Amino acid sequence: MTRGLASVFDRLDRLGRIAENIALAVLLAGMALLSFGQIILREVFETGVIWADELVRLSVLWLAMVGAIAATRDDRHIRIDALSHLLPPVAVSLIRMIVDLFAAVVCAALAWHTWRYLQVEIEFEDTVLVDTPAWIAHVVVPAAMALTAYRFAVLAVRRLVELTLGKRSGTKP
């Protein structure tokens, strides 16, 4: 039963990785093409698409949010680890577990508060890209913060398991 559940989680993780990588590639390519097209329209034809610059800015937001999820997934988020070279591996794992738990709590709080802000945007009917509801463009922020919180929590639990199993078996985590 446990093996079957692990297999399901592995498949979900692979599916999430594929979706995140595709989203990053599509966002980056779309942003580059739109920017290049806008430059050509301005310089050659002395015209442009009025909403293109705003869409590029929103694409940067989406790219940053999806990139944060992917960085956390791979445990490659920004980290200041000056002490990791001086401390024993068990202490480094313990500190990273605590930091990952703290980051999960902070990201969860950010997800909650950005969700509340999104509700205000819906209430006041803010718009972007000429006439698109702003909440559609900004929903990525609470979603990304929630997914990042989840990823940090998974990293913390994984480190806890490594620490407890490492201590029992007498091996280094």
N, C-alpha and C positions, 0 to 999 in steps of 0.2 A: 504494500500500500504506500509506504513512504517513498519507495523507488519510483512508483508511478506518479506520485505528486511532484517529486523532484524533476521528473521528465517533463511534466506539464510546465513547471516554472522555467526550466531550461528553454523550452520552445517559446514561451512568452517572452523571455529575455532576448532570444534571437530575433523574434518578430519586432520587439521594441528597438533593438539595435538597427535592424534593417530600416524600419520606419524613420528613426532619427537620422540615419545616414542619408536616406533619400531626401528627407526634408532639408537637411543642410545643403546638399548638392543642388536641389531645385531652387532654394532661396538664393544661394550664392550666384548660380548661373542666371537666374531671373534678374537679380539686382544688377549684375554686370551688363547684361544685354539691355536692360532698360536704361541704365546710365549711358551706355555707349550710344544707343539709339537717340536719346535726348540730346547728346552732344552733336551728333550728326544733324539732327533736325534743326538745332540752333545755329550751328556754324555754316551749314550748306544751304538750308532752305529758309533760314531766318524765321522759324516758327518753333513750336514745341507742344507737348501735351501738358495741360495745366496741372494735372494731378500726378504727374510722373515723379516729381521731386518728393512729394509727400509719401508716395508709395515706396520710394527708395528708403526714406527714413523709417517707415514702418517695417520694411524688410530687414533693416539693420536691427531693429528691436526683436523681431522674430528670430533672426539668425543668432543674436546674442542669447536669447532665452533657450533655444534648442541646443545651441552650443554648450550652454551651462549644464543642461541635462546630460549631454553626451560626455562632457568632461567629468562630471560626478560619477557617471556610470563606469568610466574607466579608471576612477580614482586618480584623476589628473587635474583636479581643481587646484587653485592657487593655495600654496601652503608655505608657511615660514617654518622651516625645520632646522634651525641652527643647532638645536640641542640633539638632534637625532644622530649626529656623528659622535657625540660624547657619552650618550646614555646606552645602557645595555638594550638589546632587542625587545625584551619583555616590557621595559619601561616605555620604549618608543611605541609599542603596540597599545599599551594602556593609555598613553597620552593621546594617540590618534583616535582611539575609541571614544574617549571623552570629548575630543574636539569634533568628531563626527556626530556624536549625540547633540552637542551644542548647536552645530550647524543645522541639524535636522529640526531642532526646536525653532531656531531663528527663521529658517525657510518656511516652516509651517505657519509661524506667526505672520510672516510676509504674505504668504498665500491667503491667509484669512483676511488681512487688512486690504490687500489689493482686490480681493473679491468684494469686500464692502465698498471700496471705491468704484468698482465696476457697477454696483447697484446704483450708485449716485449718477454715474454716466447714463445708465438706462433711464433713470427717473427724469433727468434733465434733457434727455434726447440729444446729447452731443453728437456731432457728425464729423466725419473725416472723408477724404477723397470725394469731394463735392457733396454727396448726399448719402453716404453709407453710415449706418449707426456706428459710433466710435467703439462701443463695447465689443463689436465683432473683431475689430482690429486689435483691441487691447486685451482680449480674453486670454491671450498667450501668457500674460504675466502671472496671473494666479495659477493657471494650469502648470506652467513651468516651475513655479515655486513649490507647488504641491508635489510634482514629480521629483524635483531636486531634494525635497525633504525626505521623500520615500527612499531615494537612492542613498542619501546620507544615513538614514536609519538602517538600511540593509548593510551598508559598510560597517556601521557600528556593531550590529549583531554578528556579522561575519568575524570581526576582530575579537569580539567577546568569546565566540565559539573557539577561535584559534587559541586564545589565551587559556581558556579552561581545558581544552583538549591537550594543549601543549604542556600544561602543568601536570596533568594526570599521567601522560605518557613519558614525561621527563625530557621531551624534545623542545627545541626552540620554536616559537610561533612564527 
